[in-house]
Amino acid sequence: MTRCPTCDDEQGFHVVFFNWKTAHNRSTPEDRRRVNRIIFQQKLKFGASYQCAYCEQNWFLDEQGEIMHRVDQETQERLHVWSESKLDFDQEQFDVIRSIRATGADQYGNGRGHLHLPCCVTTRSGERFEKAMLLITKMPPIEYWRGPVFLGNSVLRIEESIYTLNHEVRLQALQADEMKSGLMPTLVVSQDGRYFDLHGSESFFDHEGLRGKDILLPTQSALDNIKVPTKAPVIAEDTSLIPAFYFDWFDGCESLLSFVR
Ligand SMILES: [Zn+2]
């Protein structure tokens, strides 16, 4: 495949995303090529689609007009289906997700614009996922999620999952995740007194028969009075198997669903 001087770097590697605002402001030769040759196509549900005038590579500009994302051939159709679909919750589903509660950005703002709701989903085609992630976001399903991806309108029923960590544990894990590695692991304790480090596992727990609902934050008096192991086993969640279901961001979703921030 020939290299596109706009969409590929000097070595011929694909540029996956770049900052569109910076490209306008900085205006290096590379920035000018991008700004001049990546052309607006149409407004989408959130954000807009663009295309390279040179090689016809498709691009997506986020709702904030900030980051330009490459859209692969395979995801281009999904982008348009997403844009034309209204992906919201019915009342029954909404009551369930309100009780599960969501997590959003960490204290540094990473993850801003996405709400995560770990739960159990049954799809309209009859598949049941004991571990599923609902994402409420303005971003289309083009590259963010590592696992299988579905649109929210394929969801028939949402239930609490026994693997989902309590909301307070999820919030704590999210806060700790961006700390310098190892400085503040997320220490949790099972109901039978075993300690674990949830580094990088912020949503589900499924380890040696223990499940999310069995996991608690250690109380302050436990931390003060007993010898907490300095090294607890690190439980890292493999999100590449967990399907994501994309729902539309809506006004007030953060305060309604996460009660923080
Ligand atoms: Zn191009």
Residues whose N, C-alpha, C, O or C-beta is under 5 A from the ligand:
A	BS01	ZN	C4 T6 C7 C52 Y54 C55 E56 Q57
